[in-house]
Amino acid sequence: MQIDPRGPRFAAVLTTLVLSAVLITGSGALLAAQTVVFALGAFAGLRYSPYGWLYRVAVRPGLRPPAELEDARPPRFAQGVGLGFSLIGTVGFLAGVHWLGLAAAGLALAAAFLNAAFGYCLGCEMYLLIRRVRSA
């Protein structure tokens, strides 16, 4: 499946805002909500993620068509990586190990910020590297 590459970057902006709020407030509930967003993107697909839906409905109609499309698999893998970190963080908050929740949220925030600010998807690059190693 091919996707508009601006959608995942839009989602990264929202993810950056949510994870920043998690670090500022220490809210495990907010991190749990972001975990659900990552899970939907990773398992159901990017178009079923709330951020993907918001992009399609509210942002995309006002934009010109994308110059090119990209494969959905790398960003979907990146959602899975985000899910892993946010799940660890959520479990940390639930278990009362707040430093673990904050550390995991901080690592996920760093990756989301790279994509939001610079268009560099760390999880996508991991996906491509794994594919190269597997085919070698």
C-alpha positions in Angstrom: 0.0 0.0 0.0 1.3 3.5 -0.9 0.6 6.5 1.4 1.0 10.2 1.4 4.4 10.7 3.2 3.0 13.9 4.9 0.6 11.9 6.9 3.1 10.1 9.1 5.0 13.4 9.6 1.8 15.0 10.7 1.2 12.1 13.1 4.8 12.6 14.4 4.0 16.2 15.2 0.9 15.2 17.3 2.9 12.3 18.9 5.6 14.8 19.8 3.0 17.1 21.5 1.4 14.2 23.4 4.7 12.7 24.6 6.0 16.1 25.6 2.8 16.5 27.7 3.5 13.1 29.2 7.0 14.2 30.3 5.7 17.5 31.6 2.8 16.1 33.6 4.1 12.6 34.3 0.7 11.3 33.2 0.6 7.5 32.7 -2.9 7.7 31.4 -1.9 10.0 28.6 1.0 7.6 27.7 -1.5 4.8 27.8 -3.7 6.7 25.3 -0.7 7.2 23.0 0.0 3.5 23.3 -3.4 2.8 21.9 -2.7 5.2 19.0 0.5 3.4 18.3 -1.2 0.0 18.5 -3.9 1.0 16.0 -1.3 2.3 13.6 0.9 -0.8 13.9 -1.8 -3.5 13.8 -4.8 -2.0 12.0 -2.8 0.2 9.7 -2.0 3.9 9.5 -5.3 4.9 8.0 -7.1 3.5 11.1 -4.9 5.4 13.6 -6.7 8.5 15.0 -3.9 10.7 13.8 -4.1 9.2 10.3 -7.8 9.7 10.2 -7.4 13.3 11.4 -4.8 13.9 8.6 -7.1 12.4 6.0 -10.2 14.3 7.1 -9.0 17.7 8.3 -5.5 18.3 6.7 -5.2 16.4 3.5 -8.2 18.0 1.7 -6.6 21.4 1.9 -3.2 20.3 0.4 -2.1 19.6 -3.1 -1.6 16.0 -4.1 1.7 14.6 -2.9 4.6 14.7 -5.3 5.2 11.0 -4.6 3.8 8.3 -2.5 5.7 6.0 -0.2 5.4 2.4 1.0 3.3 2.2 4.2 5.4 -0.7 5.7 8.3 1.4 7.1 6.0 3.9 8.9 3.8 1.1 10.1 6.9 -0.7 11.5 7.8 2.6 13.2 4.4 2.7 14.9 5.3 -0.8 16.2 8.6 0.5 17.6 6.7 3.4 19.2 4.2 0.9 20.6 7.0 -1.0 22.3 8.5 2.0 24.0 5.1 3.4 25.1 4.0 0.0 26.3 7.1 -0.3 28.5 6.5 3.2 29.7 2.8 2.6 30.5 3.7 -0.6 32.4 6.3 1.5 34.3 3.7 4.0 35.3 1.2 1.4 36.3 3.8 -0.5 38.4 4.8 2.8 40.2 8.2 2.9 38.5 7.8 6.4 37.2 11.4 6.8 36.0 10.8 3.9 33.6 7.7 5.5 32.3 9.4 8.8 31.8 12.5 7.3 30.2 10.5 5.2 27.8 8.3 8.2 26.9 11.5 10.3 26.5 13.0 7.8 24.0 9.8 7.6 22.0 9.6 11.4 22.1 13.1 11.7 20.7 12.2 9.5 17.7 8.9 11.3 17.1 10.6 14.7 17.2 13.2 13.6 14.7 10.4 12.8 12.3 8.3 15.8 13.1 11.1 18.4 12.9 13.5 16.9 10.3 11.5 14.3 8.4 13.9 11.5 9.6 11.9 8.5 10.6 14.1 6.4 12.9 11.7 3.4 12.9 11.5 3.5 9.1 15.3 3.4 8.8 15.3 0.5 11.2 12.8 -1.3 9.0 14.9 -0.7 5.9 18.1 -1.8 7.7 16.5 -5.0 8.9 15.3 -5.7 5.3 18.8 -5.2 3.9 20.4 -7.5 6.5 17.8 -10.2 5.9 18.3 -10.1 2.1 22.1 -10.2 2.4 
